[in-house]
């Protein structure tokens, strides 16, 4: 700071000692009391979101093949398969994923992070169950368009929801000295969820009939039951969102409680300097 501002700055050792004595670390009772549930909320929500989001995103082609929207892979050569799958995924992205992000950008400071995340998990739950429970209905040729519309809406509300807010909120609600650490813990939980979703859905979505599974895979629970599981995961994400505070319109110091720390440390310092008469 002295070099940039071209002024001489002297460290005030007394204030540094006071701050170091009053500030708490990550593994302390004070942090657990003030932000423990917040960290559980941000980490678990990110974990659950990535299970649902990555499993749905990575295996779109399997779901599209299951409902008959694109031909089975064995009926196409490699180039044709890449073209067909890319076209289908681009359509889903243009109709659901990208608009969802723009809705978040436009409205996040108006309706708030908490409301967007809760709403996103709620509608993801609704649409997953709406796809899964009458699954046979959606596999009929006449109903495929309806399936794709609802499937696109799950991606729309993922991005106009927790897929945007789960990385925004941890950067706002924790004390400055612990913010990057808590954000990293939450992000690591999300990456763990992505791995669970990627590998778990790969096995779970296999047909219950051993004759219809992909080569080298054991029988799974089928696409229908896998979608039901994803709906349940989104429901739990909605519940854990209740642990996350709303940060709209509040300063970082107010959210993290740092103003309270400063005032309490100032009161203690004043009390220590008081001389009885």
Phi and psi restraints in degrees (value plus and minus 20) as a CYANA .aco file:
   2 UNK   PHI     -82.0   -42.0
   2 UNK   PSI     -60.0   -20.0
   3 UNK   PHI     -88.3   -48.3
   3 UNK   PSI     -62.5   -22.5
   4 UNK   PHI     -90.4   -50.4
   4 UNK   PSI     -64.5   -24.5
   5 UNK   PHI    -103.3   -63.3
   5 UNK   PSI     -31.5     8.5
   6 UNK   PHI      37.9    77.9
   6 UNK   PSI      24.0    64.0
   7 UNK   PHI    -155.6  -115.6
   7 UNK   PSI     141.5   181.5
   8 UNK   PHI    -108.6   -68.6
   8 UNK   PSI     106.3   146.3
   9 UNK   PHI    -141.7  -101.7
   9 UNK   PSI     106.1   146.1
  10 UNK   PHI    -127.1   -87.1
  10 UNK   PSI     115.4   155.4
  11 UNK   PHI     -91.0   -51.0
  11 UNK   PSI     115.3   155.3
  12 UNK   PHI    -114.9   -74.9
  12 UNK   PSI      74.8   114.8
  13 UNK   PHI     -79.9   -39.9
  13 UNK   PSI     -55.4   -15.4
  14 UNK   PHI     -83.9   -43.9
  14 UNK   PSI     -62.5   -22.5
  15 UNK   PHI     -88.1   -48.1
  15 UNK   PSI     -57.5   -17.5
  16 UNK   PHI     -82.1   -42.1
  16 UNK   PSI     -62.1   -22.1
  17 UNK   PHI     -85.6   -45.6
  17 UNK   PSI     -60.9   -20.9
  18 UNK   PHI     -81.6   -41.6
  18 UNK   PSI     -64.1   -24.1
  19 UNK   PHI     -84.4   -44.4
  19 UNK   PSI     -64.0   -24.0
  20 UNK   PHI     -84.4   -44.4
  20 UNK   PSI     -48.9    -8.9
  21 UNK   PHI     -97.4   -57.4
  21 UNK   PSI     -52.0   -12.0
  22 UNK   PHI    -114.2   -74.2
  22 UNK   PSI     -43.0    -3.0
  23 UNK   PHI     -97.7   -57.7
  23 UNK   PSI     125.4   165.4
  24 UNK   PHI    -128.5   -88.5
  24 UNK   PSI     137.9   177.9
  25 UNK   PHI    -116.6   -76.6
  25 UNK   PSI    -194.8  -154.8
  26 UNK   PHI     -88.8   -48.8
  26 UNK   PSI     -62.0   -22.0
  27 UNK   PHI    -119.1   -79.1
  27 UNK   PSI      39.4    79.4
  28 UNK   PHI    -151.5  -111.5
  28 UNK   PSI     141.5   181.5
  29 UNK   PHI     -85.9   -45.9
  29 UNK   PSI     -55.1   -15.1
  30 UNK   PHI     -82.7   -42.7
  30 UNK   PSI     -62.5   -22.5
  31 UNK   PHI     -86.5   -46.5
  31 UNK   PSI     -63.4   -23.4
  32 UNK   PHI     -80.2   -40.2
  32 UNK   PSI     -58.8   -18.8
  33 UNK   PHI     -90.9   -50.9
  33 UNK   PSI     -61.3   -21.3
  34 UNK   PHI    -105.8   -65.8
  34 UNK   PSI     -59.9   -19.9
  35 UNK   PHI    -151.0  -111.0
  35 UNK   PSI     -14.3    25.7
  36 UNK   PHI     -80.4   -40.4
  36 UNK   PSI     -69.4   -29.4
  37 UNK   PHI     -87.6   -47.6
  37 UNK   PSI     -51.9   -11.9
  38 UNK   PHI     -83.2   -43.2
  38 UNK   PSI     -63.1   -23.1
  39 UNK   PHI     -87.1   -47.1
  39 UNK   PSI     -59.7   -19.7
  40 UNK   PHI     -80.2   -40.2
  40 UNK   PSI     -63.6   -23.6
  41 UNK   PHI     -83.3   -43.3
  41 UNK   PSI     -68.2   -28.2
  42 UNK   PHI     -87.2   -47.2
  42 UNK   PSI     -60.3   -20.3
  43 UNK   PHI     -90.0   -50.0
  43 UNK   PSI     -66.3   -26.3
  44 UNK   PHI     -89.3   -49.3
  44 UNK   PSI     -59.5   -19.5
  45 UNK   PHI     -82.3   -42.3
  45 UNK   PSI     -62.0   -22.0
  46 UNK   PHI     -86.7   -46.7
  46 UNK   PSI     -59.9   -19.9
  47 UNK   PHI     -80.4   -40.4
  47 UNK   PSI     -69.8   -29.8
  48 UNK   PHI     -88.4   -48.4
  48 UNK   PSI     -59.4   -19.4
  49 UNK   PHI     -79.3   -39.3
  49 UNK   PSI     -67.0   -27.0
  50 UNK   PHI     -89.3   -49.3
  50 UNK   PSI     -47.5    -7.5
  51 UNK   PHI     -80.8   -40.8
  51 UNK   PSI     -70.2   -30.2
  52 UNK   PHI     -91.0   -51.0
  52 UNK   PSI     -62.6   -22.6
  53 UNK   PHI     -91.4   -51.4
  53 UNK   PSI     -67.4   -27.4
  54 UNK   PHI     -91.5   -51.5
  54 UNK   PSI     -56.3   -16.3
  55 UNK   PHI     -85.0   -45.0
  55 UNK   PSI     -60.1   -20.1
  56 UNK   PHI     -91.2   -51.2
  56 UNK   PSI     -56.6   -16.6
  57 UNK   PHI     -96.0   -56.0
  57 UNK   PSI     -64.1   -24.1
  58 UNK   PHI     -92.5   -52.5
  58 UNK   PSI     -47.5    -7.5
  59 UNK   PHI    -134.5   -94.5
  59 UNK   PSI      13.2    53.2
  60 UNK   PHI     -78.1   -38.1
  60 UNK   PSI     -61.4   -21.4
  61 UNK   PHI     -83.4   -43.4
  61 UNK   PSI     -53.8   -13.8
  62 UNK   PHI     -88.2   -48.2
  62 UNK   PSI     -59.5   -19.5
  63 UNK   PHI     -88.4   -48.4
  63 UNK   PSI     -62.3   -22.3
  64 UNK   PHI     -83.1   -43.1
  64 UNK   PSI     -58.5   -18.5
  65 UNK   PHI     -87.6   -47.6
  65 UNK   PSI     -57.9   -17.9
  66 UNK   PHI     -83.3   -43.3
  66 UNK   PSI     -55.1   -15.1
  67 UNK   PHI    -111.5   -71.5
  67 UNK   PSI     -22.3    17.7
  68 UNK   PHI      64.4   104.4
  68 UNK   PSI      -5.1    34.9
  69 UNK   PHI     -94.7   -54.7
  69 UNK   PSI     -55.3   -15.3
  70 UNK   PHI    -141.3  -101.3
  70 UNK   PSI     133.4   173.4
  71 UNK   PHI     -85.7   -45.7
  71 UNK   PSI     137.1   177.1
  72 UNK   PHI     -79.8   -39.8
  72 UNK   PSI     129.3   169.3
  73 UNK   PHI     -79.5   -39.5
  73 UNK   PSI     -52.9   -12.9
  74 UNK   PHI     -90.2   -50.2
  74 UNK   PSI     -33.4     6.6
  75 UNK   PHI    -113.8   -73.8
  75 UNK   PSI     -20.4    19.6
  76 UNK   PHI    -144.8  -104.8
  76 UNK   PSI     132.9   172.9
  77 UNK   PHI    -102.8   -62.8
  77 UNK   PSI     153.4   193.4
  78 UNK   PHI     -81.5   -41.5
  78 UNK   PSI     -64.3   -24.3
  79 UNK   PHI     -85.7   -45.7
  79 UNK   PSI     -64.4   -24.4
  80 UNK   PHI     -84.4   -44.4
  80 UNK   PSI     -57.9   -17.9
  81 UNK   PHI     -84.7   -44.7
  81 UNK   PSI     -63.9   -23.9
  82 UNK   PHI     -78.8   -38.8
  82 UNK   PSI     -63.5   -23.5
  83 UNK   PHI     -83.6   -43.6
  83 UNK   PSI     -67.4   -27.4
  84 UNK   PHI     -85.9   -45.9
  84 UNK   PSI     -65.8   -25.8
  85 UNK   PHI     -86.5   -46.5
  85 UNK   PSI     -62.8   -22.8
  86 UNK   PHI     -82.5   -42.5
  86 UNK   PSI     -60.2   -20.2
  87 UNK   PHI     -83.4   -43.4
  87 UNK   PSI     -62.9   -22.9
  88 UNK   PHI     -86.2   -46.2
  88 UNK   PSI     -64.5   -24.5
  89 UNK   PHI     -88.0   -48.0
  89 UNK   PSI     -55.3   -15.3
  90 UNK   PHI     -84.3   -44.3
  90 UNK   PSI     -58.7   -18.7
  91 UNK   PHI     -83.1   -43.1
  91 UNK   PSI     -64.0   -24.0
  92 UNK   PHI     -83.5   -43.5
  92 UNK   PSI     -61.8   -21.8
  93 UNK   PHI     -84.4   -44.4
  93 UNK   PSI     -64.0   -24.0
  94 UNK   PHI     -89.5   -49.5
  94 UNK   PSI     -52.6   -12.6
  95 UNK   PHI    -109.9   -69.9
  95 UNK   PSI     -44.0    -4.0
  96 UNK   PHI    -146.0  -106.0
  96 UNK   PSI     -76.6   -36.6
  97 UNK   PHI     -85.0   -45.0
  97 UNK   PSI     -74.9   -34.9
  98 UNK   PHI     -86.3   -46.3
  98 UNK   PSI     -67.5   -27.5
  99 UNK   PHI     -78.4   -38.4
  99 UNK   PSI     -54.1   -14.1
 100 UNK   PHI     -81.0   -41.0
 100 UNK   PSI     -62.2   -22.2
 101 UNK   PHI     -82.9   -42.9
 101 UNK   PSI     -62.8   -22.8
 102 UNK   PHI     -87.4   -47.4
 102 UNK   PSI     -54.8   -14.8
 103 UNK   PHI     -82.8   -42.8
 103 UNK   PSI     -59.7   -19.7
 104 UNK   PHI     -83.7   -43.7
 104 UNK   PSI     -66.6   -26.6
 105 UNK   PHI     -77.8   -37.8
 105 UNK   PSI     -61.3   -21.3
 106 UNK   PHI     -94.3   -54.3
 106 UNK   PSI     -51.2   -11.2
 107 UNK   PHI    -136.0   -96.0
 107 UNK   PSI     -24.6    15.4
 108 UNK   PHI     -82.6   -42.6
 108 UNK   PSI     -53.3   -13.3
 109 UNK   PHI    -109.0   -69.0
 109 UNK   PSI     -19.8    20.2
 110 UNK   PHI    -122.8   -82.8
 110 UNK   PSI     -67.4   -27.4
 111 UNK   PHI    -123.4   -83.4
 111 UNK   PSI     -31.2     8.8
 112 UNK   PHI      75.0   115.0
 112 UNK   PSI     135.8   175.8
 113 UNK   PHI     -87.1   -47.1
 113 UNK   PSI     -65.3   -25.3
 114 UNK   PHI     -79.7   -39.7
 114 UNK   PSI     -67.2   -27.2
 115 UNK   PHI     -84.2   -44.2
 115 UNK   PSI     -60.6   -20.6
 116 UNK   PHI     -85.5   -45.5
 116 UNK   PSI     -63.2   -23.2
 117 UNK   PHI     -87.3   -47.3
 117 UNK   PSI     -63.5   -23.5
 118 UNK   PHI     -84.3   -44.3
 118 UNK   PSI     -64.0   -24.0
 119 UNK   PHI     -83.4   -43.4
 119 UNK   PSI     -61.9   -21.9
 120 UNK   PHI     -81.9   -41.9
 120 UNK   PSI     -68.5   -28.5
 121 UNK   PHI     -81.9   -41.9
 121 UNK   PSI     -58.4   -18.4
 122 UNK   PHI     -82.3   -42.3
 122 UNK   PSI     -69.8   -29.8
 123 UNK   PHI     -92.0   -52.0
 123 UNK   PSI     -51.0   -11.0
 124 UNK   PHI     -82.4   -42.4
 124 UNK   PSI     -60.5   -20.5
 125 UNK   PHI     -82.8   -42.8
 125 UNK   PSI     -67.6   -27.6
 126 UNK   PHI     -80.1   -40.1
 126 UNK   PSI     -67.8   -27.8
 127 UNK   PHI     -92.1   -52.1
 127 UNK   PSI     -53.3   -13.3
 128 UNK   PHI     -83.9   -43.9
 128 UNK   PSI     -65.2   -25.2
 129 UNK   PHI     -87.6   -47.6
 129 UNK   PSI     -55.6   -15.6
 130 UNK   PHI     -86.8   -46.8
 130 UNK   PSI     -48.7    -8.7
 131 UNK   PHI    -101.3   -61.3
 131 UNK   PSI     -56.1   -16.1
 132 UNK   PHI    -101.8   -61.8
 132 UNK   PSI     -65.3   -25.3
 133 UNK   PHI     -85.1   -45.1
 133 UNK   PSI     -68.7   -28.7
 134 UNK   PHI    -115.8   -75.8
 134 UNK   PSI      26.6    66.6
 135 UNK   PHI     -78.0   -38.0
 135 UNK   PSI     -61.0   -21.0
 136 UNK   PHI     -80.7   -40.7
 136 UNK   PSI     -55.8   -15.8
 137 UNK   PHI     -78.2   -38.2
 137 UNK   PSI     -60.6   -20.6
 138 UNK   PHI     -96.2   -56.2
 138 UNK   PSI     -39.5     0.5
 139 UNK   PHI     -98.0   -58.0
 139 UNK   PSI     -34.2     5.8
 140 UNK   PHI     -90.6   -50.6
 140 UNK   PSI     121.8   161.8
 141 UNK   PHI     -76.9   -36.9
 141 UNK   PSI     -57.5   -17.5
 142 UNK   PHI     -89.8   -49.8
 142 UNK   PSI     -37.5     2.5
 143 UNK   PHI    -128.7   -88.7
 143 UNK   PSI     -12.8    27.2
 144 UNK   PHI     -85.4   -45.4
 144 UNK   PSI     -55.8   -15.8
 145 UNK   PHI     -82.9   -42.9
 145 UNK   PSI     -60.9   -20.9
 146 UNK   PHI     -82.0   -42.0
 146 UNK   PSI     -60.3   -20.3
 147 UNK   PHI     -80.6   -40.6
 147 UNK   PSI     -66.0   -26.0
 148 UNK   PHI     -85.8   -45.8
 148 UNK   PSI     -56.3   -16.3
 149 UNK   PHI     -83.5   -43.5
 149 UNK   PSI     -67.2   -27.2
 150 UNK   PHI     -89.1   -49.1
 150 UNK   PSI     -55.8   -15.8
 151 UNK   PHI     -85.3   -45.3
 151 UNK   PSI     -58.7   -18.7
 152 UNK   PHI     -84.4   -44.4
 152 UNK   PSI     -56.3   -16.3
 153 UNK   PHI     -86.8   -46.8
 153 UNK   PSI     -49.9    -9.9
 154 UNK   PHI     -84.0   -44.0
 154 UNK   PSI     -57.7   -17.7
 155 UNK   PHI     -93.4   -53.4
 155 UNK   PSI     -55.2   -15.2
 156 UNK   PHI     -79.8   -39.8
 156 UNK   PSI     -67.3   -27.3
 157 UNK   PHI    -101.2   -61.2
 157 UNK   PSI     -33.5     6.5
 158 UNK   PHI     -89.4   -49.4
 158 UNK   PSI     -63.5   -23.5
 159 UNK   PHI    -105.3   -65.3
 159 UNK   PSI     -50.2   -10.2
 160 UNK   PHI    -109.8   -69.8
 160 UNK   PSI      35.4    75.4
 161 UNK   PHI     159.3   199.3
 161 UNK   PSI    -156.5  -116.5
 162 UNK   PHI     -87.3   -47.3
 162 UNK   PSI     -44.2    -4.2
 163 UNK   PHI     -88.0   -48.0
 163 UNK   PSI     -37.9     2.1
 164 UNK   PHI    -119.6   -79.6
 164 UNK   PSI     -62.8   -22.8
 165 UNK   PHI     -97.7   -57.7
 165 UNK   PSI     -45.6    -5.6
 166 UNK   PHI     -85.7   -45.7
 166 UNK   PSI     -43.9    -3.9
 167 UNK   PHI    -120.9   -80.9
 167 UNK   PSI     -27.7    12.3
 168 UNK   PHI    -105.8   -65.8
 168 UNK   PSI     -68.2   -28.2
 169 UNK   PHI     -81.5   -41.5
 169 UNK   PSI     -65.5   -25.5
 170 UNK   PHI     -82.4   -42.4
 170 UNK   PSI     -39.6     0.4
 171 UNK   PHI    -103.4   -63.4
 171 UNK   PSI     -21.4    18.6
 172 UNK   PHI    -141.1  -101.1
 172 UNK   PSI     -48.1    -8.1
 173 UNK   PHI    -119.9   -79.9
 173 UNK   PSI     -24.3    15.7
 174 UNK   PHI    -126.8   -86.8
 174 UNK   PSI     136.5   176.5
 175 UNK   PHI     -77.2   -37.2
 175 UNK   PSI     129.6   169.6
 176 UNK   PHI     -76.4   -36.4
 176 UNK   PSI     -61.0   -21.0
 177 UNK   PHI     -92.3   -52.3
 177 UNK   PSI     -35.8     4.2
 178 UNK   PHI    -136.7   -96.7
 178 UNK   PSI     -18.2    21.8
 179 UNK   PHI     -83.5   -43.5
 179 UNK   PSI     -68.2   -28.2
 180 UNK   PHI     -87.1   -47.1
 180 UNK   PSI     -55.4   -15.4
 181 UNK   PHI     -85.4   -45.4
 181 UNK   PSI     -66.3   -26.3
 182 UNK   PHI     -87.6   -47.6
 182 UNK   PSI     -55.8   -15.8
 183 UNK   PHI     -86.0   -46.0
 183 UNK   PSI     -59.3   -19.3
 184 UNK   PHI     -84.7   -44.7
 184 UNK   PSI     -60.4   -20.4
 185 UNK   PHI     -82.2   -42.2
 185 UNK   PSI     -64.1   -24.1
 186 UNK   PHI     -84.2   -44.2
 186 UNK   PSI     -62.9   -22.9
 187 UNK   PHI     -85.3   -45.3
 187 UNK   PSI     -59.6   -19.6
 188 UNK   PHI     -82.7   -42.7
 188 UNK   PSI     -58.7   -18.7
 189 UNK   PHI     -82.3   -42.3
 189 UNK   PSI     -58.0   -18.0
 190 UNK   PHI     -83.9   -43.9
 190 UNK   PSI     -62.1   -22.1
 191 UNK   PHI     -86.6   -46.6
 191 UNK   PSI     -54.2   -14.2
 192 UNK   PHI     -83.0   -43.0
 192 UNK   PSI     -60.7   -20.7
 193 UNK   PHI     -84.0   -44.0
 193 UNK   PSI     -56.3   -16.3
 194 UNK   PHI     -83.3   -43.3
 194 UNK   PSI     -59.9   -19.9
 195 UNK   PHI     -87.1   -47.1
 195 UNK   PSI     -62.0   -22.0
 196 UNK   PHI     -82.2   -42.2
 196 UNK   PSI     -63.5   -23.5
 197 UNK   PHI     -85.3   -45.3
 197 UNK   PSI     -62.8   -22.8
 198 UNK   PHI     -85.9   -45.9
 198 UNK   PSI     -69.5   -29.5
 199 UNK   PHI     -99.8   -59.8
 199 UNK   PSI     -57.3   -17.3
 200 UNK   PHI     -85.2   -45.2
 200 UNK   PSI     -66.7   -26.7
 201 UNK   PHI     -87.5   -47.5
 201 UNK   PSI     -52.2   -12.2
 202 UNK   PHI     -78.2   -38.2
 202 UNK   PSI     -59.8   -19.8
 203 UNK   PHI    -106.7   -66.7
 203 UNK   PSI     -61.2   -21.2
 204 UNK   PHI     -85.6   -45.6
 204 UNK   PSI     -55.8   -15.8
 205 UNK   PHI     -96.9   -56.9
 205 UNK   PSI     -24.0    16.0
 206 UNK   PHI     -84.2   -44.2
 206 UNK   PSI     128.7   168.7
 207 UNK   PHI     -81.7   -41.7
 207 UNK   PSI     130.8   170.8
 208 UNK   PHI     -92.9   -52.9
 208 UNK   PSI     -37.4     2.6
 209 UNK   PHI    -107.7   -67.7
 209 UNK   PSI      96.2   136.2
 210 UNK   PHI     -76.1   -36.1
 210 UNK   PSI     -46.8    -6.8
 211 UNK   PHI     -94.2   -54.2
 211 UNK   PSI     -37.4     2.6
 212 UNK   PHI    -127.4   -87.4
 212 UNK   PSI     -15.5    24.5
 213 UNK   PHI     -98.8   -58.8
 213 UNK   PSI     138.5   178.5
 214 UNK   PHI     -87.6   -47.6
 214 UNK   PSI     135.1   175.1
 215 UNK   PHI     -80.2   -40.2
 215 UNK   PSI     109.1   149.1
 216 UNK   PHI      69.5   109.5
 216 UNK   PSI     -20.3    19.7
 217 UNK   PHI    -133.1   -93.1
 217 UNK   PSI     122.1   162.1
 218 UNK   PHI     -96.6   -56.6
 218 UNK   PSI     145.2   185.2
 219 UNK   PHI     -80.4   -40.4
 219 UNK   PSI     123.9   163.9
 220 UNK   PHI    -133.7   -93.7
 220 UNK   PSI    -173.5  -133.5
 221 UNK   PHI    -122.5   -82.5
 221 UNK   PSI     -22.6    17.4
 222 UNK   PHI      69.0   109.0
 222 UNK   PSI     142.7   182.7
 223 UNK   PHI     -85.4   -45.4
 223 UNK   PSI     -61.6   -21.6
 224 UNK   PHI     -78.4   -38.4
 224 UNK   PSI     -72.7   -32.7
 225 UNK   PHI     -87.0   -47.0
 225 UNK   PSI     -51.4   -11.4
 226 UNK   PHI     -84.8   -44.8
 226 UNK   PSI     -60.2   -20.2
 227 UNK   PHI     -86.1   -46.1
 227 UNK   PSI     -55.0   -15.0
 228 UNK   PHI     -84.1   -44.1
 228 UNK   PSI     -62.4   -22.4
 229 UNK   PHI     -81.1   -41.1
 229 UNK   PSI     -62.7   -22.7
 230 UNK   PHI     -84.3   -44.3
 230 UNK   PSI     -56.5   -16.5
 231 UNK   PHI     -82.7   -42.7
 231 UNK   PSI     -61.2   -21.2
 232 UNK   PHI     -84.8   -44.8
 232 UNK   PSI     -59.3   -19.3
 233 UNK   PHI     -82.3   -42.3
 233 UNK   PSI     -62.9   -22.9
 234 UNK   PHI     -84.5   -44.5
 234 UNK   PSI     -55.3   -15.3
 235 UNK   PHI     -83.5   -43.5
 235 UNK   PSI     -63.6   -23.6
 236 UNK   PHI     -86.0   -46.0
 236 UNK   PSI     -52.8   -12.8
 237 UNK   PHI     -81.1   -41.1
 237 UNK   PSI     -57.4   -17.4
 238 UNK   PHI     -84.1   -44.1
 238 UNK   PSI     -60.8   -20.8
 239 UNK   PHI     -86.5   -46.5
 239 UNK   PSI     -63.8   -23.8
 240 UNK   PHI     -91.6   -51.6
 240 UNK   PSI     -39.6     0.4
 241 UNK   PHI     -82.2   -42.2
 241 UNK   PSI     -46.2    -6.2
 242 UNK   PHI     -84.6   -44.6
 242 UNK   PSI     -36.5     3.5
 243 UNK   PHI    -104.0   -64.0
 243 UNK   PSI     -30.6     9.4
 244 UNK   PHI    -117.6   -77.6
 244 UNK   PSI     106.6   146.6
 245 UNK   PHI     -96.0   -56.0
 245 UNK   PSI     137.2   177.2
 246 UNK   PHI     -99.0   -59.0
 246 UNK   PSI     111.9   151.9
 247 UNK   PHI    -131.7   -91.7
 247 UNK   PSI     -15.8    24.2
 248 UNK   PHI     -85.4   -45.4
 248 UNK   PSI     110.7   150.7
 249 UNK   PHI      53.1    93.1
 249 UNK   PSI      -8.0    32.0
 250 UNK   PHI    -135.6   -95.6
 250 UNK   PSI     127.9   167.9
 251 UNK   PHI     -94.5   -54.5
 251 UNK   PSI     140.2   180.2
 252 UNK   PHI     -82.7   -42.7
 252 UNK   PSI     -56.1   -16.1
 253 UNK   PHI     -87.8   -47.8
 253 UNK   PSI     -59.2   -19.2
 254 UNK   PHI     -86.5   -46.5
 254 UNK   PSI     -61.5   -21.5
 255 UNK   PHI     -85.4   -45.4
 255 UNK   PSI     -61.8   -21.8
 256 UNK   PHI    -104.5   -64.5
 256 UNK   PSI     -29.6    10.4
 257 UNK   PHI      58.5    98.5
 257 UNK   PSI      -4.1    35.9
 258 UNK   PHI     -89.5   -49.5
 258 UNK   PSI     -49.7    -9.7
 259 UNK   PHI     -83.7   -43.7
 259 UNK   PSI     -55.8   -15.8
 260 UNK   PHI     -85.5   -45.5
 260 UNK   PSI     -60.0   -20.0
 261 UNK   PHI     -82.0   -42.0
 261 UNK   PSI     -65.3   -25.3
 262 UNK   PHI     -83.3   -43.3
 262 UNK   PSI     -61.4   -21.4
 263 UNK   PHI     -88.4   -48.4
 263 UNK   PSI     -59.5   -19.5
 264 UNK   PHI     -87.9   -47.9
 264 UNK   PSI     -59.9   -19.9
 265 UNK   PHI     -88.2   -48.2
 265 UNK   PSI     -54.9   -14.9
 266 UNK   PHI     -86.8   -46.8
 266 UNK   PSI     -59.8   -19.8
 267 UNK   PHI     -84.8   -44.8
 267 UNK   PSI     -60.5   -20.5
 268 UNK   PHI     -85.0   -45.0
 268 UNK   PSI     -61.0   -21.0
 269 UNK   PHI     -85.5   -45.5
 269 UNK   PSI     -58.6   -18.6
 270 UNK   PHI     -85.2   -45.2
 270 UNK   PSI     -60.4   -20.4
 271 UNK   PHI     -84.7   -44.7
 271 UNK   PSI     -58.2   -18.2
 272 UNK   PHI     -88.3   -48.3
 272 UNK   PSI     -49.0    -9.0
 273 UNK   PHI    -107.6   -67.6
 273 UNK   PSI     -27.6    12.4
 274 UNK   PHI     -92.0   -52.0
 274 UNK   PSI     109.6   149.6
 275 UNK   PHI    -127.7   -87.7
 275 UNK   PSI      99.7   139.7
 276 UNK   PHI     -87.5   -47.5
 276 UNK   PSI     124.3   164.3
